[in-house]
Amino acid sequence: MNMQHRGGSISGSRIHEIKAGLDTVQWGAFDGSTKPVCHVASGDIIDIECLCHHAGDAAELLMDEAIRAIYDGIPEETRAPGVHIITGPIYVEGAEPGDTLECRVLNMRPRLKYGVNFAGSWGLLHEAFGAKEHVIVYEADINAGVARAVYQYEYDSPKRAIPGRYTKVDPAARKPALEGFVVPLRLHFGTAGVCPAADGPISTVPPGPHGGNVDNREFVAGTRMFYPVQRKGALFWCGDTHFAEGDGEVNGTAIEAHVNATIQLVLHKGARGRNPILETAEHWICHGFNEDLDEAVREAVLEMIALLQTEWGISRMEAYSLCSVAGDVRVTQVVDGVKGAHIAIRRDMKR
């Protein structure tokens, strides 16, 4: 790995707190002109509040006073060009284009115990379901490690294009949902990353080399994502948090929920990959992004080949072989315009 850690001792890290508020969140955009909400050194730890953009679908369960103030305080016409609420940016001292920013997820916990799955018009099978949009509200049971459905209802407003709108639903229209079923909890970031190199507001919807809306359900506590730095200071945002998600995210969303997280940002001088790399206790996971899913898969495999060459000193053909005989290629998501794929390889294969 051609990188060197820069900064003070990790054990001597400073701790910062970033609460979600009108002055610390953006709705729908990464924008390099945004004033940083916090300056950190490499190795610093940040307690950060992250919000979902679907709280209006069950406001009585998914809003507290501070969340409602954000929903009421950000004009609808400014929630663009994307849809997600992200907290930041965080300026990392010493970060320059060509470096790598590592985000270690130390802890994730629900702010409120409810979340929403929204079957949207952008979902894979929207037309097959009669072009109907649909909501299921879930309740998290942290002690049991599962979520259970609370109720469901159809959503047919023509104004869904505006993110975060309050949904008015007759209580009689709410029906029981998935009685007797549980969904394993996997609290994770749907959207996180550094600021893209391009100027102006950049949509939070498509993922890319900067990260963004990667929607990898493996990005849980105990894992670390490595991002190619695009701008001075890196300018890191995170948000769009989830209780659970399946690979593919086929109906349009995960269980969208508010999550408070503790992260550690570590700067490495030098590049590691062209796209974000996720490292878990057992695997390296490389990503590919393209409107064509075949091309997204191809890009992910090429990224993994390059990583294995660097990490293990093997030839390109040897790395290609390992990708075929031991790599697991998965579809990250198919609903964000730019599709995502990833490939996972065990880190303990070289002995």
N, C-alpha and C positions, 0 to 999 in steps of 0.2 A: 504494500500500500504506500504510494508515493505522497505521503502527507506527514506533516509534523504538527503536533499540538502546540498552540500558542496561547499564552495567558498564565495566570497565577495558578497556584495549587488547587486542584479540584477539591481537596479536603477543606480548603480555606475559603470556599465559595461564599459570596454574598447572596442574600435572599431578597428578592424583590416581590412585591405584590401588585398585580394589575387587576382591578375590578372592572367589570363591564359597565360602561356608562356612555353617555352621549359624546364624551370627549376621548373615548378609548376604543370605540368600535367603528367599523365601516360596513356599510350594507351594499354588497354587490361588487366591490372592486378592490383590487390591489392597485395602489397608486404611489409611485415614487415621490410625489410631491407632498405626501402626507407627513406631518411633523411626528417624529417618533414619540411614543408615550413613555418610553423607558430606554435608558442606555445601560448596557451590561458589559462586563468583561467575560472573556472565555471561561467557562466553568461555573458561571453564576447560575443560581437556581431561581426559578420564577413560579410563583403561585398565580395562576391566571384563570379568570372566569370566561367561559365560552358559551355562547347562546346558539340556539337553533332558530330558524326562520319560519317555523310552522306552529309557533305557540298560539297564534290566532285561531287555529283549528279546534282548540279546546282551551280557551283562555281561562276558564274557571279552574283548570287544573295545572296549566303550564305557565302561569304568570304570577309573579310577586310584584311588589310595588316598583322595584328597580327595573324589572323587565318591561313592565307596562310603560314606564317612563320612556324607555328606549323606543318601543313600538309607537308610542304617541308622539315622540319628539323628533323622529326622522321622517321628513316628508316623503310621501309615496313616490313622487316624481324623481327623487334622488336615489332611490333604491335600484341602482343600475351601474353598469350594464349586466351584472350578474344578479344572483338572488340570495347569496349566503351572508350571514352576519359573521364577521371575523374581528378578532381583538388584536390590536397592535397599531403600528409596527414597533418592533423591538430592534433597536440599533445595537449591533455587536461591535465593540471596539476592535479595530484592526482588520476587520473583514474587507476583502477586496475581491473584485471579479477574478475568477480563476481559483479561488479558495473553495473550501468545503465547510458547510455548517452542519454540525451534528445536533439533532434534537433527541435527547434522551427523555422518554416518558417515565417518570418516577411514580406517579400516582394519578388515578382518575376516580372521581366520585360524583354522583348525581347532585345537582343543585336542588332539583325537585324530582320527585319519584315517577313522574309521568312523561310519556313520549308519544309521538305520532308517526304512524306509517301512512303515507299519502300515495294512492295509486293515481298518478298524474297523466296528463295528456302526452307527456314525453316518455311514458313507459313503453316497454317493448311490445305489449299486446293491447294497446289502448283501443284500437279499432275492433279487435276481437271481442272486447268486452263492451261493445256498443257505444264507444266513445264516452263512457261514464267515468267520472272521477269518484274516488272512494276514500274514506278515512277510517282507520282503526286506531283507537287510543289504547296504549299499553301502560301498565303499572309495573315498575321495577321492584323486585324483592331482592335487595342486596345480599341479605343473609343467606338466601337460598340460591343466589346466582342466576335467577331467571326473571323473565318478564311475562306477565299475563295480560291478555286482552281485557279491557274494561267495557268498551262498547264500540259500535261501528255505525256509520251513516253514509249515505250517498252525498256527493258534492257536485252540484251541477251549475255553479255560478259561472257566467261567461267572463267574469272579471278576475279569474284566477291568475292571469298574467302578472298581476301586481303582487309581489311577495309580501307576506306578513299580514294580509288583511284579516280582520276579525270575521269569523264565520258565525252567522246566526242560524242555529239549528233548533227546530221545535223538539223539545225533549221526547215527544212521542215518536219522532223519527229515529231516535237512537235505539239500536237493537243490540242484543247480546252478541258476542263474537268469540269464536274459537274456545268455547267452554271446554275445560278439561285439558287444554294444551298449555305448554310452557315453552318459551323461547330462551335459550341460554344467553346470558348477558356477555357482551364483548364491548365494553366502553372504549371508544376510539375517536380520533379526529377524522372527520370526512374531508375537511379542507385545512391544509397547513402548508407553509412554505415561505420561501424568500420572495422578495419583490422581483417581478420580471424585468428584463433589461429595457423593454419598450417603454416609451413615455406615455403619459396620460393614464386614465382609468382602464384597467385590464379586467375583464370579466372573471369572476370567481368560478364560473361554471366549467370551462374545459380545463383539464389537467395539462401539465407540460413540464419542461425541464426544471422549472422553478418549483414544482410540486403542485400546489393548488388543490383542486378537487380530485385528489387521487382516489379516494374512497376505498382504501385497502383496509379490510376488516382486521388484518393482522397487526395494525399499528396501535397496539394496546400498551398498558403499563408493563414495563420491563423490556421494551424494545427501543430501538433507536433508528432514526431516519437520517440519511446523509444527503444534503441538498447542495447542488452546484451554485455557488454564490454568483449573482448576476450584477449586483450593485454594491457600491461602497456602503459598509455598515450592515450588509445583508438585508436588513429590514424584514424581520420575520413576523408573520401573522399566523394565528390558528383560530379555528372555530368549526361551525357546522358539525357539532359533536353528535355522536350516535350511541344508543344503547346496544344495538345489534344490527347486523347486516349480513346478507348472503352474498357470496361472490356473484357478480353480475348486476345486483341491485335492480332486478328486472322490472318491477312495477313502478320504478321512478325514484323511490326513496328508501332509506333505512328506517329504523325507529329513531326519528329525529328528536333530540332531547338536549337540555341544558346540562353541561358537565363542567365542574371545576377541576383543573388539572395542575399538577406540579411537574415542571419540566426543567431540564438542564441544557443549556446551549453551550456547545464546545466548538471552538474554531480550529480548523486544521488548515495549514498553509499547503496549497497545492490541490489539484483536482483528483477526484476518485472516479467519477463517472459523468456521463452527459445527462443522465436522468437521476432522480432520487433512488437511493439504494436503502432498503429496509433490512436491518439486522435483528434477528430474534435470538433467543438462547440456542436454537438449533439450526437456523437457516440463514442464508443470504437470499434476498428477494430483489430481483431487478425488474424494472418497469419499462413498458413501451406504450406510446400514445399515438393514435392516428385515427382519422375518420374511418379508415378501412381497418377492420379488426385483424385481418391477415397481416397487414403491415405493422400493426401494434404488436402482434406476437413476434414478428420477425425482429423488430427493434428490441424487444425485451430479451430475446435470445442472444442477439449480438452484444447487448450490454452485459449479459452474464458471461459470455465467452471472454470479453475483455477483462472482467473482474477476476475470473478464475486464472487467467494468464498472469495477472498482477499478483494475486494472493498466493498462488501455488507454483508459479514459475513453469507452468506447462505450456505446450505448444497450442496454437490456435485450433488445430485439428483435434488434439486430445481434449481440449475444453468443449469443443462441439460434440464429441462423443459422450462426454459426461452429461451434457445437457439432454442428450437423447436417452441415455440409459438410466439416469438418476434424477433428472430435472422434472419438476411438476409445473406444467404450463396451465395457468388459470385465467379466466376472464375476470378482471377487476370490476368493470362496469361497462354497460352498453347504452347508457341513457343520458350521457352528458355531451352529445355531439361528437366530441373527440373521444373515441373509445379507449379503454385501458385494458392492458394485459400484463401479467407478471409471471415470472418463472422463479421457483424456489429450489435451492440446492442445499443439502445438508453441509454444515461447516466442519463436521468431524470425519470426512471421508479420507483425508490424508493422515496416515498414522505412521 
